[in-house]
């Protein structure tokens, strides 16, 4: 039983929840001006983990034919046969139910938007079959996390959260373009769409840098309009510095560093930005 749970966790990359969850909390805390209800915190946490679990289960099933052929992924739990289709389907169904339950306990708007969020998640793995803009689709998926946290408190749209959505969208797209470099040759052979496959390695690095520049601008716009505390700008400078380091580590001749930048540095980006924004709220 322990091996099955470990294989499911590995298949769904549960540790990558660190990318989106802090931004969902950020939307929650800023909308509540630093004092969200404990119940909202709990239901937002459940909603985020459940939605991501459902989306990743669908992703793994849709990508299974490609993952079996890819030398980098063929030993992952699903293509290796340690986690099979029926179990993935059961996990996706259970996670979907928990997500809808959490949305229903937040407010009517969250419940009405929940099916659309699930559709956005489920559609992502198909985008790489027909468009190199798939990185931006993934960015929009994760960019919805702070919007969801915000709506959980307010129950209505507020344009103040738009810059944060834009910042997260370009941040995710930027590091996903770097991650796609690992499969550049495979994607060319299989006809899988990505910016590296379509425009080449050097152009992909330039687009990734531009995305992270736009992400930093989006985060700054959000801070100027919704936070304003001095600590926020310390955190913003730290995040901007981390993004610079990420691009200093990765070069056309040093693609072996991508895995380290993908998880470690971007994990620090999300956690640092959340913590320093909280400090900014307290000092504003």
Wavefront OBJ file of the C-alpha trace (Angstrom):
o trace
v 0.000 0.000 0.000
v 2.828 2.373 0.866
v 4.472 1.709 -2.517
v 1.209 2.460 -4.335
v 0.804 5.770 -2.519
v 4.419 6.653 -3.257
v 3.977 5.792 -6.932
v 0.810 7.896 -7.175
v 2.549 10.830 -5.502
v 5.480 10.475 -7.906
v 3.207 10.132 -10.935
v 1.232 13.240 -10.058
v 4.323 15.227 -9.018
v 2.638 16.328 -5.791
v 5.703 18.324 -4.785
v 5.004 20.679 -7.716
v 1.938 21.926 -5.827
v 4.419 24.402 -4.330
v 4.237 26.400 -7.577
v 0.526 27.282 -7.463
v -0.591 26.911 -3.843
v 1.337 29.908 -2.419
v -0.211 32.105 -5.110
v -3.701 30.865 -4.218
v -2.932 31.791 -0.610
v -1.604 35.148 -1.808
v -4.910 35.945 -3.507
v -6.759 34.785 -0.400
v -4.692 36.853 2.033
v -4.594 40.043 -0.024
v -8.349 39.946 -0.685
v -8.924 39.464 3.057
v -6.387 42.208 3.874
v -4.246 39.765 5.790
v -6.990 38.092 7.853
v -8.742 35.285 5.949
v -11.166 33.057 7.811
v -9.730 29.694 8.789
v -12.564 27.945 6.955
v -11.715 29.794 3.734
v -8.068 28.806 4.128
v -9.057 25.156 4.560
v -11.451 25.002 1.628
v -9.078 26.879 -0.678
v -6.303 24.440 0.241
v -8.538 21.457 -0.488
v -9.764 23.009 -3.735
v -6.238 23.716 -4.975
v -4.798 20.303 -4.120
v -7.848 18.482 -5.497
v -7.974 20.488 -8.742
v -4.290 19.983 -9.400
v -4.550 16.258 -8.610
v -7.462 15.843 -11.024
v -5.670 17.811 -13.727
v -2.414 15.885 -13.357
v -4.209 12.535 -13.417
v -5.828 13.494 -16.724
v -2.487 14.827 -17.979
v -0.686 11.575 -17.204
v -3.375 9.513 -18.955
v -3.473 11.734 -22.065
v 0.323 11.838 -22.327
v 0.780 8.104 -21.726
v 1.509 7.195 -25.399
v 4.183 9.906 -25.574
v 5.620 9.145 -22.134
v 6.137 5.497 -23.111
v 8.258 6.562 -26.082
v 10.227 9.326 -24.375
v 13.537 8.113 -22.851
v 13.244 10.795 -20.160
v 9.779 9.685 -18.987
v 9.452 6.000 -19.884
v 10.382 4.912 -16.343
v 7.843 7.170 -14.646
v 5.178 5.260 -12.667
v 2.401 5.454 -15.286
v 4.328 4.530 -18.465
v 6.265 1.914 -16.462
v 2.957 0.316 -15.444
v 3.244 0.859 -11.697
v 0.181 3.129 -11.772
v -2.482 1.913 -14.204
v -5.332 3.613 -16.007
v -8.215 2.539 -13.725
v -6.362 3.811 -10.664
v -5.643 7.132 -12.405
v -9.330 7.428 -13.321
v -10.372 6.739 -9.721
v -7.932 9.351 -8.415
v -9.204 11.897 -10.955
v -12.838 11.199 -10.076
v -12.228 11.446 -6.325
v -10.218 14.663 -6.714
v -12.917 16.172 -8.932
v -15.545 15.425 -6.311
v -13.452 17.000 -3.563
v -12.820 20.077 -5.697
v -16.523 20.581 -6.370
v -17.260 20.079 -2.659
v -14.685 22.695 -1.687
v -16.007 25.162 -4.273
v -19.558 24.689 -3.002
v -18.442 25.542 0.547
v -16.795 28.792 -0.524
v -19.463 30.785 -2.365
v -21.878 30.486 -5.327
v -19.497 32.132 -7.798
v -16.721 29.669 -7.012
v -19.123 26.784 -7.562
v -20.343 28.202 -10.882
v -16.769 28.640 -12.099
v -15.557 25.240 -10.856
v -16.531 23.257 -14.009
v -14.721 25.811 -16.180
v -11.613 25.473 -14.029
v -11.715 21.702 -14.462
v -12.144 22.111 -18.220
v -9.124 24.430 -18.344
v -7.059 21.851 -16.470
v -8.205 18.889 -18.558
v -7.653 20.680 -21.872
v -4.021 21.597 -21.209
v -2.341 18.295 -22.249
v -4.123 18.426 -25.601
v -2.749 21.874 -26.494
v 0.751 20.564 -27.192
v -0.799 18.491 -29.991
v -1.643 21.543 -32.068
v -0.075 24.808 -30.800
v 3.225 26.127 -29.472
v 1.213 28.449 -27.203
v 0.704 25.492 -24.834
v 3.117 27.108 -22.347
v 0.805 30.097 -22.007
v -2.197 27.824 -21.533
v -0.386 26.202 -18.601
v 0.434 29.689 -17.346
v -3.256 30.600 -17.451
v -4.089 27.431 -15.514
v -1.715 28.314 -12.680
v -2.563 32.011 -12.985
v -6.113 31.071 -12.038
v -4.868 30.026 -8.586
v -4.605 33.556 -7.100
v -7.864 34.504 -8.827
v -9.548 31.551 -7.128
v -8.120 32.544 -3.754
v -9.355 36.102 -4.275
v -12.855 35.023 -5.327
v -13.061 32.702 -2.324
v -13.040 35.798 -0.104
v -14.912 38.367 -2.157
v -17.305 36.269 -4.215
v -16.935 38.739 -7.087
v -14.418 39.786 -9.721
v -11.990 42.552 -8.802
v -9.554 44.011 -11.381
v -6.895 44.308 -8.654
v -6.140 40.598 -9.039
v -5.581 40.832 -12.822
v -1.885 41.886 -12.574
v -1.214 38.877 -10.364
v -2.878 36.587 -12.894
v -0.705 38.093 -15.639
v 2.454 37.799 -13.534
v 1.864 34.132 -12.733
v 0.904 33.372 -16.344
v 4.207 34.681 -17.721
v 6.268 33.269 -14.850
v 4.919 29.761 -15.490
v 5.166 30.077 -19.273
v 8.786 31.199 -18.908
v 9.920 28.236 -16.843
v 7.789 25.769 -18.830
v 9.590 26.873 -22.012
v 12.885 26.065 -20.288
v 11.543 22.687 -19.168
v 10.473 21.894 -22.743
v 14.125 22.168 -23.812
v 14.698 18.777 -22.168
v 12.448 17.163 -24.795
v 13.457 19.254 -27.797
v 14.743 16.373 -29.948
v 11.916 14.055 -28.912
v 9.263 16.690 -29.651
v 10.739 17.263 -33.107
v 10.576 13.555 -33.897
v 7.028 13.119 -32.587
v 5.591 16.404 -33.843
v 4.798 17.691 -30.344
v 4.372 21.455 -30.315
v 6.395 23.772 -28.096
v 8.270 27.027 -28.469
v 11.674 25.261 -28.504
v 10.440 22.772 -31.119
v 8.936 25.526 -33.286
v 11.502 28.323 -32.999
v 14.687 26.605 -31.850
v 16.767 26.563 -28.687
v 18.253 30.067 -28.723
v 14.951 31.730 -29.611
v 13.227 29.755 -26.867
v 15.701 31.068 -24.298
v 15.004 34.630 -25.447
v 11.225 34.133 -25.241
v 11.607 32.642 -21.757
v 13.605 35.687 -20.620
v 10.962 38.007 -22.053
v 8.233 36.061 -20.255
v 10.034 36.446 -16.937
v 10.551 40.143 -17.539
v 6.795 40.478 -18.109
v 6.176 38.380 -14.994
v 8.278 40.766 -12.894
v 6.324 43.695 -14.354
v 3.015 41.997 -13.551
v 4.096 41.320 -9.964
v 5.214 44.942 -9.570
v 1.900 46.181 -10.967
v 0.068 43.992 -8.461
v 2.140 45.299 -5.557
v 1.620 48.930 -6.558
v -2.147 48.512 -6.836
v -3.022 46.057 -4.072
v -0.264 45.815 -1.433
v 2.091 48.831 -1.247
v 3.941 47.662 1.895
v 7.712 48.079 1.932
v 8.374 44.395 2.585
v 6.528 43.538 -0.607
v 9.203 45.311 -2.628
v 11.958 43.437 -0.820
v 10.219 40.224 -1.856
v 9.722 41.502 -5.397
v 13.453 42.259 -5.682
v 14.269 38.782 -4.356
v 11.944 37.155 -6.895
v 13.374 39.233 -9.736
v 16.875 38.202 -8.636
v 15.894 34.531 -8.555
v 14.578 34.778 -12.108
v 17.851 36.364 -13.216
v 19.785 33.533 -11.543
v 17.567 30.995 -13.289
v 18.531 32.360 -16.681
v 22.189 32.671 -15.725
v 22.242 28.976 -14.843
v 20.644 27.796 -18.090
v 22.439 28.244 -21.412
v 22.517 26.414 -24.743
v 25.498 24.412 -23.477
v 24.233 23.827 -19.907
v 20.770 22.329 -20.278
v 21.638 19.825 -17.549
v 20.826 22.531 -14.989
v 17.183 22.856 -16.046
v 15.797 20.364 -13.524
v 17.425 22.279 -10.661
v 16.100 25.615 -11.860
v 12.663 24.190 -12.621
v 11.893 22.991 -9.117
v 14.268 24.606 -6.628
v 14.407 28.171 -7.895
v 10.769 28.400 -8.947
v 9.660 26.859 -5.670
v 11.533 29.658 -3.889
v 9.903 32.217 -6.198
v 6.366 31.262 -5.183
v 7.048 30.794 -1.468
v 9.168 33.958 -1.146
v 6.671 36.103 -3.002
v 3.849 34.908 -0.746
v 5.752 35.414 2.508
v 7.068 38.864 1.667
v 3.644 39.968 0.429
v 2.236 38.937 3.814
v 4.879 41.058 5.518
v 3.990 43.898 3.150
v 0.315 43.649 4.114
v 1.205 43.884 7.806
v 3.405 46.945 7.265
v 1.073 48.838 4.929
l 1 2 3 4 5 6 7 8 9 10 11 12 13 14 15 16 17 18 19 20 21 22 23 24 25 26 27 28 29 30 31 32 33 34 35 36 37 38 39 40 41 42 43 44 45 46 47 48 49 50 51 52 53 54 55 56 57 58 59 60 61 62 63 64 65 66 67 68 69 70 71 72 73 74 75 76 77 78 79 80 81 82 83 84 85 86 87 88 89 90 91 92 93 94 95 96 97 98 99 100 101 102 103 104 105 106 107 108 109 110 111 112 113 114 115 116 117 118 119 120 121 122 123 124 125 126 127 128 129 130 131 132 133 134 135 136 137 138 139 140 141 142 143 144 145 146 147 148 149 150 151 152 153 154 155 156 157 158 159 160 161 162 163 164 165 166 167 168 169 170 171 172 173 174 175 176 177 178 179 180 181 182 183 184 185 186 187 188 189 190 191 192 193 194 195 196 197 198 199 200 201 202 203 204 205 206 207 208 209 210 211 212 213 214 215 216 217 218 219 220 221 222 223 224 225 226 227 228 229 230 231 232 233 234 235 236 237 238 239 240 241 242 243 244 245 246 247 248 249 250 251 252 253 254 255 256 257 258 259 260 261 262 263 264 265 266 267 268 269 270 271 272 273 274 275 276 277 278 279 280 281 282 283 284
